[in-house]
Amino acid sequence: MKKVFKVALVAVCIMLAGNFAKAQSKIGYIAQEEVISALPEAKTVQKQLEDYSKTWTDQLGTLNNTYQKTIKEYQDQEKTMTDAAKAAKIAEIQDMQKRLDDQQTLARQSVDAKSNEWSKPLFDKVRGAINAVAKEKGYAYVINTSQTELLVAPDADNLLAAVKAKLGLK
């Protein structure tokens, strides 16, 4: 009986030690967006994205100007138009509005797709570095503070006030 008790006690101790070791996993955090924006390639990607967005903005601007011009023409001529002409012009305006909305949606989707495509190598590069550092330093988990509000974290120097003072901000 004593032997069974000793074996059971040893088994319980081993289980508790295993759980204690698991509870001691290191957790780190990083603002991934700050690292990505510090990469020299980020400026190139940002410039490409701005240029790509501008082509869509220009197209949408031209389409919007035509739409606004058509509305103004309708408003200016409405009193002298026949009912059939009014109905035709309203249908034309509604069609233009739909095309403008569709074009805006397409532009948003296209710019988002290009942003994802061009940013992916940057995210992969930073993710690889984060994984390497976490492995080297023994971190089991790393939290991205760019996407998560960290409510409790280990004590560290908060540089926010110093950076704001340096920039002359309150």
N, C-alpha and C positions, 0 to 999 in steps of 0.2 A: 504494500500500500504506500509506504514511504517512497519507494522508487517511482511509482506512477505519479505521485504528487510532485516529486522533483522534476520529472520529465514534463509534466504539464506546466510547472512554474517556468522552466527554461523556455518552453514553446511560447508562453505568453510574453516573456521578456523579449524574445526574438521578434515577435510580431509588433510589440510596442516600439522597439528600437527601429524597426523598418518604417513604421508610420511616422516616428519622430524625424527620421532622415528625410522622408518625403515632405514633411511639413517645413523643412528648412530650405526649400528651393529658393534660389535667388530670383528676384523680380527686378527688372530695370525698366526705364522709360526713356523715350526719346521723341523729340518733335521732328518727325520724318520730313515734313514739308520744309523746315528750315534747312535741313541738310541738302535736300534736293535743290532748293533755290540758291544755295551757295555753290553748286556745281557750275563750272564755266559753260557747260553744254546747255544749261537751263536758259541762259540768255539767248542762245541761238534758237532753241525751240520756241521760246516766247516770241522772238522776232518773226519766225516763220508763221506762227499762229496768228500774230497780228496782221501780217501781210495777207494770209489766207482769209481771215475774217473781213479784211477791208474789201476784198473782191466781192464777197457776199453783201457787205454793207452798201457798196456802190450799186450793185444790181437792185437791191431792195429800195435804195433811194430813188433810182430811176423809175421803178415800178410805182412807188408811192407818189412821186411827183405826177405821173400820168393819172393815177387814181384821183389825186386831189384836183387836178386840172379838169377831169371829167365831172367831178362833183360840182365844181365852180361853174362850169358850162351849163350844167343842168339847172343850178340855182338861178343863174342869170337868164336862162331862156324858158324857165318853167311856166311863166304866165302866158307866154305866147305859143306854147306847144299844145298839140292835140293830145287827147287821152292816149291814143295809140303810141304817139311819139314819147310821151311821158313813161308809159309802161315799158317801152323798148329801152329807154335811157336808164330807167331804174334797174331793169334786168342786166343791162351792161355794167352798171355800177356794182350790183351785187356779185356779178361774175368776177369783176376786177377785185372786189374785196376778198372773195374766196381764193383767187389766185395769189393775192398778196399774203393772205394767211398761210396758204400752203407753202409758198416760197419762204416765209419766215420760219415755218416748222422745218422745212428741208435745210435751210441755212443752219439752224440751231443743231440739228442732228449731224450735219456734215462737219461743222466746226468741232462738235464734241467728239466725233469719230477721229478726226485728224489729231485733236489734242491727245486722245488716248493712245493713238498710234505713235505719235512722236514722243510722248512722255514715258511710254512703257520702258524703253531702254534705261532711262534715268531711274525710274522706280526699281527696276531689276538690279541696277548697279548699287544703289543705296541699300536695297534689301539684302544683297549679297554681303555687303560690308557689315551691316547690322548683325546678320547671322554669324559671320566670322568673329566679330568682337564678342558677341554673346557666348559663343562656344569657347573662345580663348579665356574669357573671364568667368565662365561657369554659370551664366545666367540661364535659367530654365525658361523664363518668360520675359518678353520685352513688350511694353505697352506703347502704342503710338499716341502721344499726347496731342498730335495734330487733329486726331479724330475723336479723342476721348477726353473728357474733362477729368483730370486727376484730382480727386478730392483730398486724398491723403497721400503723402509721399515722404520719403526720408528727408531729414533736414538738409538743406543745401543753400548756397548763396543765391538769393534772388536778385538778379542783375537788372530787373525791370526799372527800378527807381534810378539807378546809376545811368542806364542808357537814356532814359527820359531826360535826366538832367543834362547829359552830354548834348542832346539834341535841342535843349531849351524848351522842352515840353513840361507841362504840369501834370 
